[in-house]
Amino acid sequence: MKVSFSVSDLNELFAEVSQQTGSAIIAGKYEQILKFPSLIADGWMRKIQLRPGLELMVHDLKFQDNFILEAEYNELNIAFGIGFCLTGSARGKLYGVEEEFYLNSGEGSLGFALQQKGNMEFQERQRITVVDLIMEPMMLNNFIDSEEMHIPIQLQQIINGNFNSFYTQNFQMNSLMKMTAKQILNCPYQGLTRRLYLESKGIEIIAYYTELLSQQRASLQQKINFRTDEISRIYYAKEILFKNFKNPPSLIELSKLVGLNDYKLKAGFRQYFGNTVFGCLHDYRMEEAKKLLETKKLNINQVARSVGYASETSFSSAFRKKFGVSPSVYRACY
């Protein structure tokens, strides 16, 4: 099932999803719950306003069939946030942006997208549990203060309002991050106490993320000299990625499979292949798609699914971005 809409804030998102899926909205003063019909999904989406410009968005869902949320984001206040994924996985794509982004169990992510159109694809019968802290970029600056020297240049530009592209950063959650996400899911309080408790947990998310940035900064200052066996593992990682291109492992899973930490793996891909890990995967998928289109045995939707896309629309957009023509035009002209 695909649900498409244009939204300017989280209230509109809930309203549009409810209208198109028949979901029920349970609304309070500071909290809304979107309960899906059982034929579509088992579970809910919950939005909690902590303070102006700071909200929690919690998902605990298992869709009955493949489900695609396709949205155009018009305002800044839903375009920036830090997310923790406790269970399941999902894949996202912004149109016009070559690299996909992922939610995977045990991983966190920071993302920014301004006035972009994209989608999220959820797999059937797989429970996905995600806690997102959504905020206005300037609000992050209120919390990090002197820590600003430790953050990436792109993030500084986002906070200052000088960045208008797409930015994402994935990381492995530590035990404190996991515990905070679970505490948010299982908050035992009601009323004002609940709101204050959840706001404190939102601030904890920011604190753990800024500490992660400080650790990464220290790591980047150390020069990496790859050993011969590490180089072999980097090439082995590429081989694993290509063999499993329809359902690839996450960056953290790939790192574990080859016995390298994710930082060395990312640095190795850039050094030896001139691309990011999932940039390499994207290029490989597109080349495989070209081969399938050239045989003219499959329609566009079948080709999309054969290279790991649940949505023909997102596949066609990625193909056009890569090669300058749509899949249908390429197949007709070959």
DOSETI-652851 format. One line per 5 residues: their letters; for each residue x, y, z of N, C-alpha, C. Coordinates in Angstrom, 3 decimals. Example, Ala and Ser with C-alpha at 12.3 -4.5 7.8 and 13.67 -1.06 7.14 Angstrom:
<recs>
as	13.190:-5.690:7.800:12.300:-4.500:7.800:13.200:-3.300:7.800  12.850:-2.250:7.080:13.670:-1.060:7.140:12.900:0.030:7.870 $
</recs>
This chain:
<recs>
mkvsf	0.841:-1.189:0.000:0.000:0.000:0.000:0.876:1.238:0.000  0.490:2.261:-0.761:1.227:3.521:-0.791:0.313:4.660:-0.385  0.802:5.506:0.515:0.054:6.679:0.957:0.880:7.908:0.606  0.305:8.820:-0.204:1.011:10.009:-0.653:0.307:11.261:-0.156  1.100:12.238:0.299:0.515:13.476:0.798:1.575:14.558:0.888 $
svsdl	1.106:15.784:1.083:1.986:16.932:1.297:1.661:17.509:2.666  2.686:17.703:3.491:2.456:18.146:4.863:3.384:19.303:5.219  2.943:20.103:6.178:3.782:21.194:6.679:4.139:20.999:8.138  3.459:20.093:8.840:3.825:19.790:10.214:3.309:18.404:10.582  3.628:17.944:11.791:3.261:16.600:12.197:1.759:16.428:12.361 $
nelfa	1.046:17.501:12.710:-0.410:17.415:12.812:-1.020:17.077:11.463  -0.514:17.720:10.404:-1.004:17.427:9.055:-0.660:16.004:8.653  0.523:15.536:9.045:0.908:14.171:8.718:-0.089:13.184:9.308  -0.433:13.358:10.584:-1.394:12.471:11.224:-2.752:12.553:10.524  -3.190:13.764:10.212:-4.490:13.944:9.580:-4.545:13.283:8.211 $
evsqq	-3.475:13.449:7.414:-3.448:12.881:6.061:-3.392:11.357:6.099  -2.539:10.801:6.963:-2.457:9.341:7.056:-3.787:8.767:7.531  -4.407:9.442:8.496:-5.697:8.986:9.005:-6.746:8.972:7.905  -6.785:10.029:7.100:-7.786:10.147:6.044:-7.607:9.069:4.985  -6.360:8.742:4.653:-6.106:7.817:3.549:-6.100:6.351:3.974 $
tgsai	-5.964:6.087:5.265:-5.920:4.696:5.722:-7.088:4.323:6.611  -7.917:5.306:6.980:-9.017:5.023:7.891:-8.570:4.846:9.326  -7.385:5.351:9.659:-6.862:5.227:11.019:-7.593:6.179:11.958  -7.642:5.804:13.224:-8.289:6.625:14.247:-7.257:7.482:14.958  -7.605:8.753:15.217:-6.735:9.650:15.965:-7.317:9.869:17.357 $
iagky	-6.501:9.548:18.364:-6.867:9.823:19.757:-6.070:11.048:20.180  -6.742:12.170:20.449:-6.052:13.438:20.659:-6.206:13.931:22.089  -5.086:14.381:22.659:-5.072:15.069:23.935:-4.496:16.453:23.736  -4.260:17.165:24.824:-3.761:18.528:24.713:-2.364:18.563:24.107  -1.496:17.648:24.516:-0.108:17.649:24.050:0.286:16.353:23.341 $
eqilk	-0.677:15.442:23.167:-0.319:14.131:22.624:-1.404:13.632:21.685  -0.964:13.036:20.575:-1.881:12.421:19.630:-1.408:11.011:19.327  -2.384:10.079:19.210:-2.075:8.697:18.865:-2.829:8.349:17.591  -2.101:7.824:16.618:-2.700:7.384:15.356:-2.764:5.863:15.381  -3.962:5.321:15.494:-4.155:3.865:15.588:-4.625:3.334:14.242 $
fpsli	-3.815:2.452:13.642:-4.120:1.921:12.323:-5.183:0.819:12.406  -6.014:0.682:11.349:-6.938:-0.457:11.279:-6.145:-1.762:11.234  -6.688:-2.806:11.822:-5.969:-4.083:11.914:-5.655:-4.681:10.544  -6.473:-4.350:9.522:-6.205:-4.868:8.179:-4.950:-4.253:7.578  -4.555:-3.083:8.060:-3.364:-2.417:7.543:-2.145:-2.690:8.422 $
adgwm	-2.297:-2.516:9.739:-1.142:-2.668:10.620:-1.584:-2.953:12.045  -0.727:-3.631:12.751:-0.886:-3.820:14.183:0.033:-2.812:14.864  -0.539:-1.793:15.517:0.296:-0.821:16.204:-0.166:0.607:16.019  0.723:1.552:16.311:0.348:2.959:16.359:1.543:3.866:16.102  1.229:5.129:15.800:2.193:6.218:15.768:1.753:7.229:16.814 $
rkiql	2.697:7.761:17.566:2.370:8.671:18.662:3.200:9.945:18.530  2.546:11.107:18.637:3.221:12.404:18.582:3.020:13.122:19.916  4.120:13.562:20.518:4.061:14.212:21.823:4.794:15.549:21.751  4.087:16.638:21.999:4.723:17.955:22.028:5.343:18.171:23.400  6.666:18.378:23.423:7.384:18.581:24.677:7.458:20.060:25.041 $
rpgle	7.761:20.872:24.045:7.786:22.332:24.168:7.746:22.860:22.743  7.467:24.141:22.534:7.449:24.654:21.153:8.768:24.364:20.430  8.656:23.706:19.270:9.844:23.384:18.480:10.533:22.096:18.864  9.947:21.341:19.811:10.557:20.081:20.256:9.456:19.048:20.469  9.487:17.960:19.691:8.449:16.938:19.748:9.050:15.543:19.683 $
lmvhd	8.343:14.597:20.239:8.684:13.189:20.108:7.724:12.542:19.116  8.260:11.687:18.269:7.455:10.902:17.334:7.845:9.444:17.549  6.896:8.626:17.993:7.184:7.243:18.340:6.365:6.316:17.445  7.033:5.317:16.847:6.354:4.341:15.996:6.510:2.953:16.628  5.435:2.214:16.688:5.480:0.806:17.080:4.465:0.092:16.198 $
lkfqd	4.930:-0.444:15.059:4.028:-0.904:14.001:4.495:-2.211:13.378  3.527:-3.005:12.933:3.805:-4.157:12.074:2.771:-4.136:10.963  3.181:-3.756:9.759:2.264:-3.653:8.629:1.961:-5.039:8.064  0.716:-5.213:7.621:0.298:-6.493:7.057:0.891:-6.727:5.669  1.069:-5.644:4.896:1.678:-5.721:3.568:2.750:-4.638:3.464 $
nfile	3.549:-4.699:2.406:4.533:-3.639:2.194:3.827:-2.286:2.200  4.371:-1.330:2.928:3.709:-0.042:3.129:4.685:1.077:2.805  4.251:2.030:1.983:5.104:3.141:1.575:4.450:4.455:1.967  5.150:5.236:2.780:4.720:6.588:3.104:5.473:7.539:2.182  4.758:8.231:1.334:5.373:9.148:0.372:4.894:10.560:0.692 $
aeyne	5.830:11.433:1.043:5.426:12.765:1.522:6.329:13.852:0.980  5.762:15.049:0.899:6.533:16.242:0.555:6.601:17.105:1.816  7.826:17.379:2.260:8.029:18.124:3.500:8.194:19.601:3.171  7.285:20.419:3.694:7.261:21.828:3.311:7.854:22.767:4.346  7.943:22.335:5.591:8.404:23.227:6.646:9.573:22.610:7.379 $
lniaf	10.341:23.449:8.057:11.559:23.017:8.719:11.287:22.146:9.934  10.151:22.373:10.621:9.984:21.747:11.917:9.761:20.238:11.876  9.579:19.632:10.695:9.523:18.179:10.645:10.699:17.619:9.847  11.686:18.451:9.567:12.767:18.042:8.672:14.058:17.716:9.396  14.090:17.823:10.717:15.341:17.658:11.438:15.100:16.879:12.720 $
gigfc	15.904:15.859:12.954:15.702:15.103:14.184:16.737:14.018:14.387  16.693:13.441:15.602:17.552:12.330:15.993:16.649:11.145:16.275  16.931:10.006:15.648:16.073:8.839:15.802:16.823:7.632:16.328  16.138:6.819:17.131:16.667:5.555:17.637:15.739:4.429:17.178  16.292:3.427:16.507:15.511:2.281:16.031:15.782:1.082:16.947 $
ltgsa	14.747:0.605:17.631:14.900:-0.502:18.574:14.673:-1.855:17.919  13.701:-1.941:17.005:13.439:-3.203:16.311:13.085:-2.910:14.862  13.313:-3.907:13.986:12.904:-3.805:12.592:13.826:-2.959:11.749  13.360:-2.662:10.541:14.144:-1.857:9.603:13.212:-1.207:8.586  13.687:-0.145:7.968:12.957:0.539:6.896:13.976:1.256:6.023 $
rgkly	13.550:1.569:4.794:14.436:2.246:3.851:13.761:3.508:3.352  14.544:4.572:3.229:13.999:5.842:2.778:14.749:6.398:1.588  14.085:7.302:0.872:14.668:7.910:-0.321:14.090:9.304:-0.505  14.962:10.282:-0.740:14.529:11.617:-1.127:14.759:11.767:-2.619  13.760:12.235:-3.358:13.877:12.362:-4.798:14.908:13.442:-5.128 $
gveee	15.783:13.101:-6.056:16.849:14.019:-6.430:18.112:13.820:-5.627  18.061:12.937:-4.615:19.232:12.628:-3.802:19.621:11.185:-4.086  20.858:10.969:-4.498:21.267:9.656:-4.968:21.307:8.615:-3.855  21.814:8.994:-2.692:22.015:8.027:-1.620:20.732:7.783:-0.835  20.413:6.511:-0.593:19.282:6.158:0.244:19.674:6.264:1.714 $
fylns	18.658:6.225:2.587:18.967:6.177:4.008:18.156:5.057:4.639  18.650:4.559:5.781:18.097:3.348:6.364:17.809:3.518:7.852  16.801:2.814:8.328:16.566:2.595:9.752:16.817:1.122:10.009  17.672:0.798:10.964:17.975:-0.590:11.286:18.009:-0.779:12.792  17.573:-1.943:13.222:17.528:-2.245:14.642:18.890:-2.046:15.292 $
gegsl	18.909:-1.326:16.420:20.149:-1.087:17.141:20.940:0.098:16.647  20.401:0.815:15.657:21.105:1.968:15.105:20.334:3.264:15.371  21.080:4.346:15.449:20.497:5.675:15.550:20.843:6.472:14.309  20.167:7.598:14.123:20.453:8.434:12.960:20.073:9.876:13.248  20.803:10.788:12.636:20.417:12.196:12.594:20.136:12.544:11.151 $
gfalq	19.023:13.233:10.892:18.674:13.551:9.518:18.133:14.950:9.359  18.392:15.528:8.197:17.885:16.855:7.862:17.461:16.855:6.410  16.248:17.356:6.134:15.771:17.495:4.762:14.845:18.698:4.705  15.180:19.666:3.880:14.411:20.901:3.786:13.646:20.952:2.471  12.318:21.057:2.569:11.458:21.179:1.399:11.786:20.099:0.360 $
qkgnm	11.787:18.844:0.830:12.097:17.710:-0.021:10.881:16.806:-0.139  10.850:16.024:-1.203:9.831:14.996:-1.376:10.528:13.648:-1.353  9.963:12.707:-0.592:10.595:11.396:-0.493:9.637:10.363:0.041  10.176:9.179:0.365:9.322:8.125:0.886:10.070:7.250:1.877  9.299:6.529:2.662:9.817:5.493:3.552:9.093:4.199:3.221 $
efqer	9.866:3.129:3.072:9.310:1.827:2.732:9.426:0.887:3.929  8.280:0.326:4.355:8.234:-0.593:5.483:7.891:-1.987:4.970  8.623:-2.995:5.440:8.399:-4.356:4.978:7.204:-4.982:5.690  6.541:-5.875:4.979:5.370:-6.549:5.538:5.748:-7.462:6.696  4.837:-7.517:7.692:4.914:-8.434:8.825:6.246:-8.343:9.584 $
qritv	6.801:-7.162:9.643:8.015:-6.935:10.422:7.758:-5.767:11.380  7.841:-6.017:12.667:7.588:-4.948:13.635:8.760:-3.976:13.645  8.410:-2.708:13.537:9.429:-1.662:13.603:9.066:-0.704:14.740  10.046:-0.477:15.597:9.862:0.387:16.760:10.921:1.475:16.723  10.481:2.724:16.588:11.399:3.852:16.416:10.980:5.006:17.329 $
vdlim	11.965:5.640:17.955:11.736:6.843:18.740:12.487:7.984:18.064  11.764:9.014:17.615:12.369:10.171:16.942:12.178:11.423:17.787  13.242:12.177:17.969:13.148:13.495:18.593:13.215:14.517:17.471  12.110:15.208:17.212:12.009:16.178:16.127:12.165:17.577:16.711  12.996:18.406:16.072:13.245:19.732:16.623:13.547:20.732:15.525 $
epmml	13.463:21.994:15.865:13.954:23.047:14.988:15.474:23.096:15.144  16.230:23.201:14.048:17.688:23.163:14.139:18.292:24.135:15.142  17.747:25.354:15.219:18.289:26.324:16.158:18.180:25.849:17.605  17.202:24.985:17.891:17.036:24.493:19.253:18.211:23.628:19.673  18.774:22.876:18.734:19.938:22.059:19.059:21.083:22.927:19.551 $
nnfid	21.217:24.111:18.948:22.265:25.044:19.347:22.096:25.479:20.801  20.865:25.559:21.284:20.614:25.939:22.673:21.135:24.900:23.647  21.186:23.650:23.180:21.626:22.576:24.059:23.133:22.317:23.970  23.711:22.422:22.758:25.117:22.049:22.618:26.068:23.160:23.057  25.695:24.427:22.855:26.473:25.569:23.335:27.941:25.422:22.947 $
seemh	28.823:25.308:23.942:30.263:25.282:23.662:30.709:24.018:22.953  29.830:23.005:22.888:30.183:21.770:22.192:30.204:21.958:20.681  29.810:23.135:20.189:29.695:23.363:18.756:30.989:23.072:18.012  32.108:23.281:18.651:33.393:23.044:17.991:33.580:21.573:17.630  32.790:20.693:18.217:32.964:19.267:17.980:32.025:18.712:16.906 $
ipiql	31.178:19.532:16.324:30.190:19.004:15.390:30.637:19.195:13.944  30.166:18.327:13.036:30.553:18.428:11.620:30.127:19.763:11.019  30.845:20.181:9.982:30.579:21.475:9.353:29.167:21.530:8.793  28.670:20.402:8.237:27.304:20.403:7.691:26.275:20.659:8.786  26.501:20.071:9.963:25.569:20.258:11.065:25.620:21.697:11.577 $
qqiin	26.795:22.290:11.612:26.903:23.696:11.985:26.109:24.569:11.008  26.215:24.253:9.715:25.493:25.021:8.708:23.979:24.848:8.861  23.534:23.641:9.213:22.104:23.396:9.442:21.608:24.244:10.606  22.351:24.248:11.697:21.960:25.001:12.888:21.893:26.492:12.583  22.813:26.964:11.752:22.877:28.388:11.428:21.929:28.788:10.299 $
gnfns	21.208:27.806:9.739:20.266:28.099:8.666:20.918:28.308:7.315  22.148:27.785:7.146:22.890:27.997:5.896:23.024:26.718:5.075  22.194:25.713:5.365:22.291:24.428:4.674:20.917:24.081:4.123  20.808:23.837:2.829:19.493:23.577:2.226:19.470:22.281:1.429  20.342:21.348:1.793:20.396:20.073:1.098:19.985:18.959:2.058 $
fytqn	20.325:17.730:1.716:19.995:16.570:2.535:21.230:16.131:3.306  21.031:15.808:4.586:22.144:15.347:5.422:21.654:14.220:6.318  22.414:13.151:6.398:22.078:12.059:7.299:23.352:11.459:7.858  23.260:10.998:9.086:24.384:10.360:9.753:23.846:9.209:10.591  24.345:8.003:10.338:23.936:6.838:11.113:25.015:6.468:12.118 $
fqmns	24.602:5.872:13.217:25.557:5.462:14.239:24.978:4.300:15.023  25.848:3.551:15.681:25.392:2.436:16.488:24.979:2.952:17.865  23.802:2.543:18.315:23.314:2.971:19.612:24.101:2.295:20.728  24.418:3.059:21.770:25.023:2.447:22.942:23.926:2.052:23.929  24.315:1.445:25.041:23.330:0.924:25.998:22.475:2.038:26.605 $
lmkmt	23.055:3.232:26.804:22.302:4.338:27.376:21.236:4.842:26.404  21.576:4.896:25.120:20.603:5.300:24.111:19.429:4.328:24.064  19.743:3.027:24.082:18.694:2.009:24.042:17.789:2.115:25.275  18.411:2.325:26.433:17.631:2.414:27.663:16.695:3.624:27.635  17.192:4.766:27.138:16.357:5.965:27.062:15.180:5.759:26.118 $
akqil	15.424:5.141:24.958:14.340:4.878:24.003:13.285:3.968:24.626  13.709:2.950:25.364:12.758:2.037:26.006:11.979:2.741:27.113  12.643:3.640:27.835:11.952:4.393:28.881:10.879:5.306:28.289  11.146:5.869:27.123:10.142:6.688:26.444:8.948:5.830:26.044  9.222:4.641:25.510:8.147:3.746:25.089:7.288:3.292:26.264 $
ncpyq	7.915:3.127:27.410:7.218:2.555:28.563:7.013:3.573:29.679  6.849:4.833:29.330:6.658:5.880:30.327:5.450:5.557:31.222  5.641:5.500:32.551:4.548:5.090:33.451:3.674:6.238:33.940  3.994:7.483:33.547:3.320:8.643:34.127:2.211:9.185:33.223  1.407:10.073:33.808:0.326:10.719:33.089:0.386:12.227:33.334 $
gltrr	-0.333:12.985:32.486:-0.464:14.420:32.694:0.841:15.179:32.604  0.962:16.223:33.444:2.150:17.077:33.419:3.406:16.298:33.765  3.309:15.358:34.706:4.470:14.546:35.079:4.996:13.780:33.870  4.072:13.251:33.067:4.467:12.505:31.857:5.211:13.416:30.882  4.675:14.604:30.666:5.293:15.526:29.712:6.691:15.938:30.172 $
lyles	6.836:16.243:31.473:8.138:16.638:32.000:9.141:15.479:31.934  8.654:14.286:32.239:9.512:13.099:32.177:10.017:12.863:30.753  9.094:12.938:29.787:9.482:12.703:28.394:10.390:13.810:27.868  10.178:15.049:28.322:11.068:16.125:27.911:12.482:15.868:28.425  12.595:15.375:29.650:13.927:15.063:30.189:14.591:13.962:29.372 $
kgiei	13.823:13.001:28.883:14.374:11.934:28.057:14.785:12.461:26.677  14.022:13.426:26.158:14.413:14.061:24.902:15.745:14.775:25.032  15.945:15.455:26.151:17.216:16.145:26.387:18.347:15.130:26.551  18.049:13.977:27.152:19.053:12.917:27.259:19.502:12.455:25.869  18.558:12.338:24.941:18.902:11.937:23.565:19.913:12.911:22.973 $
iayyt	19.667:14.200:23.158:20.592:15.213:22.640:21.952:15.096:23.315  21.949:14.860:24.629:23.208:14.735:25.372:24.033:13.551:24.875  23.377:12.403:24.666:24.105:11.219:24.197:24.627:11.433:22.778  23.856:12.151:21.956:24.313:12.411:20.590:25.528:13.342:20.578  25.525:14.392:21.382:26.668:15.311:21.401:27.923:14.613:21.936 $
ellsq	27.736:13.690:22.882:28.878:12.916:23.375:29.431:12.035:22.265  28.545:11.458:21.473:28.974:10.647:20.328:29.789:11.479:19.353  29.352:12.713:19.081:30.091:13.589:18.182:31.484:13.886:18.713  31.591:14.087:20.016:32.892:14.355:20.627:33.828:13.167:20.453  33.289:11.967:20.614:34.093:10.757:20.445:34.542:10.590:18.999 $
qrasl	33.638:10.879:18.072:33.982:10.766:16.656:35.036:11.784:16.255  34.948:12.970:16.820:35.932:14.023:16.543:37.319:13.560:16.955  37.399:12.970:18.148:38.687:12.480:18.635:39.222:11.366:17.746  38.305:10.512:17.267:38.713:9.406:16.404:39.229:9.892:15.055  38.592:10.930:14.507:38.991:11.458:13.202:40.387:12.065:13.218 $
qqkin	40.813:12.508:14.394:42.119:13.136:14.497:43.256:12.118:14.450  42.915:10.836:14.540:43.912:9.785:14.482:44.071:9.293:13.041  45.278:9.210:12.580:45.544:8.761:11.213:45.330:7.259:11.102  44.674:6.831:10.020:44.417:5.415:9.801:45.397:4.868:8.771  46.123:3.843:9.166:46.985:3.120:8.243:46.427:1.709:8.102 $
frtde	45.878:1.405:6.926:45.264:0.099:6.723:46.318:-0.983:6.564  46.151:-2.072:7.325:47.003:-3.240:7.162:46.528:-4.043:5.952  47.360:-4.971:5.516:47.017:-5.788:4.353:45.731:-6.571:4.586  45.575:-7.140:5.788:44.361:-7.918:6.065:43.130:-7.014:6.135  43.293:-5.770:6.572:42.162:-4.842:6.629:41.718:-4.445:5.228 $
isriy	42.670:-4.277:4.331:42.329:-3.970:2.941:41.528:-5.125:2.329  41.955:-6.356:2.640:41.231:-7.528:2.144:39.806:-7.545:2.681  39.628:-7.135:3.931:38.299:-7.119:4.532:37.412:-6.050:3.898  38.004:-4.940:3.512:37.243:-3.880:2.836:36.712:-4.394:1.493  37.563:-5.100:0.750:37.129:-5.661:-0.529:36.103:-6.786:-0.319 $
yakei	36.279:-7.533:0.771:35.320:-8.592:1.094:33.955:-7.985:1.442  33.971:-6.846:2.121:32.724:-6.152:2.458:31.975:-5.755:1.190  32.694:-5.282:0.211:32.069:-4.911:-1.062:31.453:-6.133:-1.731  32.151:-7.255:-1.653:31.650:-8.496:-2.235:30.357:-8.938:-1.547  30.317:-8.853:-0.211:29.109:-9.216:0.540:27.955:-8.294:0.158 $
lfknf	28.259:-7.007:0.070:27.236:-6.019:-0.254:26.610:-6.308:-1.613  27.429:-6.637:-2.593:26.923:-6.873:-3.938:26.173:-8.201:-4.040  26.610:-9.205:-3.281:25.917:-10.495:-3.305:24.529:-10.393:-2.668  24.373:-9.455:-1.764:23.108:-9.297:-1.041:22.451:-7.955:-1.361  22.602:-7.507:-2.613:22.161:-6.157:-2.957:20.648:-5.962:-2.873 $
knpps	19.873:-7.048:-2.967:18.418:-6.910:-2.853:17.996:-6.621:-1.416  18.685:-7.211:-0.484:18.385:-7.025:0.943:19.709:-6.885:1.695  20.366:-5.743:1.547:21.725:-5.588:2.065:21.781:-5.494:3.587  22.890:-5.907:4.176:23.067:-5.700:5.624:23.242:-4.217:5.923  22.949:-3.829:7.139:23.210:-2.446:7.541:24.707:-2.238:7.651 $
liels	25.110:-0.992:7.780:26.536:-0.682:7.913:27.129:-1.385:9.125  26.406:-1.375:10.236:26.897:-2.020:11.456:27.003:-3.526:11.253  25.999:-4.137:10.624:26.034:-5.579:10.359:27.175:-5.935:9.425  27.393:-5.122:8.394:28.474:-5.375:7.451:29.820:-5.281:8.152  29.952:-4.313:9.033:31.208:-4.155:9.790:31.509:-5.404:10.602 $
klvgl	30.469:-5.950:11.249:30.649:-7.150:12.071:31.007:-8.359:11.214  30.394:-8.445:10.028:30.644:-9.590:9.149:32.092:-9.664:8.686  32.711:-8.509:8.478:34.094:-8.497:7.970:35.120:-8.212:9.060  34.655:-7.935:10.271:35.585:-7.735:11.377:36.291:-6.396:11.385  35.622:-5.342:10.877:36.164:-3.981:10.922:35.147:-3.076:11.592 $
ndykl	35.599:-2.057:12.319:34.630:-1.107:12.855:34.078:-0.251:11.719  32.915:0.347:11.955:32.229:1.045:10.875:33.001:2.254:10.372  33.782:2.894:11.250:34.568:4.055:10.804:35.616:3.622:9.790  36.354:2.535:10.087:37.383:2.061:9.153:36.760:1.574:7.847  35.594:0.955:7.969:34.931:0.458:6.761:34.530:1.621:5.852 $
kagfr	33.938:2.678:6.436:33.542:3.843:5.636:34.764:4.523:5.021  35.815:4.679:5.824:37.034:5.319:5.316:37.671:4.481:4.221  37.633:3.153:4.391:38.221:2.260:3.394:37.489:2.311:2.071  36.156:2.369:2.103:35.381:2.452:0.866:35.718:3.744:0.117  35.809:4.849:0.856:36.130:6.122:0.193:37.531:6.094:-0.394 $
qyfgn	38.461:5.464:0.308:39.847:5.454:-0.152:40.062:4.533:-1.338  39.433:3.340:-1.307:39.716:2.337:-2.333:38.684:2.291:-3.454  37.474:2.776:-3.185:36.425:2.730:-4.215:35.902:4.110:-4.588  36.355:5.134:-3.864:35.961:6.502:-4.195:34.499:6.792:-3.990  33.861:6.065:-3.064:32.430:6.237:-2.842:32.084:5.780:-1.438 $
tvfgc	30.891:6.142:-0.962:30.422:5.638:0.316:30.019:4.176:0.174  29.797:3.518:1.290:29.378:2.119:1.260:28.084:1.960:0.474  27.079:2.751:0.828:25.795:2.600:0.153:25.741:3.355:-1.166  26.709:4.223:-1.396:26.873:4.796:-2.730:27.308:3.716:-3.710  28.229:2.852:-3.267:28.659:1.709:-4.086:27.500:0.757:-4.343 $
lhdyr	26.713:0.513:-3.299:25.551:-0.367:-3.441:24.554:0.213:-4.440  24.297:1.509:-4.338:23.357:2.160:-5.254:23.833:2.023:-6.701  25.114:2.274:-6.944:25.657:2.172:-8.306:25.516:0.746:-8.844  25.773:-0.241:-7.985:25.661:-1.633:-8.408:24.211:-1.976:-8.763  23.278:-1.525:-7.933:21.860:-1.773:-8.223:21.455:-1.180:-9.562 $
meeak	21.920:0.018:-9.826:21.563:0.671:-11.081:22.149:-0.074:-12.287  23.368:-0.589:-12.157:23.969:-1.350:-13.250:23.218:-2.662:-13.481  22.791:-3.300:-12.382:22.004:-4.526:-12.514:20.654:-4.218:-13.169  20.084:-3.089:-12.817:18.813:-2.688:-13.419:18.963:-2.476:-14.923  20.066:-1.869:-15.330:20.321:-1.665:-16.765:20.350:-3.002:-17.509 $
kllet	21.019:-3.976:-16.915:21.115:-5.293:-17.561:19.728:-5.921:-17.725  18.891:-5.800:-16.678:17.548:-6.375:-16.750:16.680:-5.642:-17.765  16.814:-4.327:-17.830:16.043:-3.554:-18.809:16.451:-3.911:-20.230  17.716:-4.194:-20.427:18.223:-4.520:-21.765:17.669:-5.846:-22.275  17.335:-6.773:-21.354:16.767:-8.054:-21.793:15.317:-7.893:-22.263 $
kklni	14.628:-6.837:-21.767:13.231:-6.546:-22.113:12.268:-7.673:-21.747  12.664:-8.486:-20.737:11.813:-9.592:-20.299:10.899:-9.198:-19.140  11.266:-8.127:-18.419:10.512:-7.713:-17.245:9.951:-6.314:-17.431  8.788:-6.059:-16.808:8.287:-4.688:-16.830:9.040:-3.857:-15.783  8.764:-2.562:-15.749:9.536:-1.660:-14.887:9.351:-2.019:-13.416 $
nqvar	8.135:-2.367:-13.024:7.885:-2.719:-11.629:8.644:-3.984:-11.231  8.704:-4.950:-12.138:9.434:-6.194:-11.855:10.938:-5.933:-11.752  11.448:-5.057:-12.595:12.868:-4.694:-12.514:13.158:-4.015:-11.184  12.281:-3.095:-10.798:12.459:-2.379:-9.529:12.561:-3.361:-8.369  11.651:-4.327:-8.315:11.659:-5.300:-7.227:12.868:-6.226:-7.313 $
svgya	13.323:-6.511:-8.520:14.473:-7.403:-8.702:15.769:-6.797:-8.176  15.844:-5.473:-8.121:17.062:-4.831:-7.609:16.851:-4.231:-6.219  15.754:-4.632:-5.559:15.600:-4.274:-4.159:14.723:-3.085:-3.844  13.938:-2.595:-4.831:13.046:-1.461:-4.586:11.612:-1.959:-4.463  10.915:-1.530:-3.404:9.502:-1.873:-3.242:8.614:-0.927:-4.026 $
setsf	9.159:0.225:-4.408:8.379:1.242:-5.109:8.946:1.485:-6.502  8.083:1.358:-7.512:8.497:1.663:-8.883:8.847:3.142:-9.020  8.128:3.998:-8.288:8.374:5.441:-8.358:9.768:5.797:-7.864  10.143:5.253:-6.697:11.468:5.565:-6.156:12.573:4.979:-7.025  12.339:3.792:-7.596:13.320:3.201:-8.506:13.506:4.069:-9.750 $
ssafr	12.411:4.486:-10.365:12.485:5.292:-11.586:13.199:6.613:-11.326  12.925:7.208:-10.160:13.584:8.460:-9.812:15.082:8.269:-9.658  15.483:7.174:-8.979:16.903:6.894:-8.779:17.595:6.597:-10.117  16.918:5.854:-10.990:17.492:5.495:-12.293:17.692:6.742:-13.155  16.673:7.616:-13.164:16.773:8.848:-13.954:17.891:9.747:-13.429 $
kkfgv	18.019:9.802:-12.118:19.079:10.612:-11.509:20.455:10.090:-11.900  20.593:8.777:-11.972:21.882:8.162:-12.268:22.251:8.258:-13.747  21.283:7.991:-14.639:21.611:7.865:-16.058:21.008:8.951:-16.950  20.169:9.802:-16.385:19.632:10.918:-17.155:18.403:10.607:-17.973  17.950:9.348:-17.955:16.726:8.964:-18.667:15.917:8.044:-17.764 $
spsvy	14.623:7.931:-18.015:13.780:7.040:-17.225:14.036:5.588:-17.634  13.708:4.610:-16.789:13.881:3.199:-17.156:13.129:2.820:-18.434  11.921:3.351:-18.603:11.133:2.999:-19.787:11.784:3.516:-21.061  12.317:4.730:-21.006:13.001:5.296:-22.173:14.270:4.508:-22.468  15.018:4.162:-21.428:16.265:3.396:-21.635:15.964:2.061:-22.286 $
racy	14.931:1.361:-21.798:14.596:0.055:-22.374:14.134:0.182:-23.811  13.371:1.222:-24.116:12.862:1.410:-25.475:13.973:1.732:-26.462  14.990:2.450:-25.993:16.065:2.904:-26.873:17.212:1.908:-26.994  17.237:0.919:-26.132:18.384:0.022:-26.178:18.289:-0.947:-27.360 $
</recs>
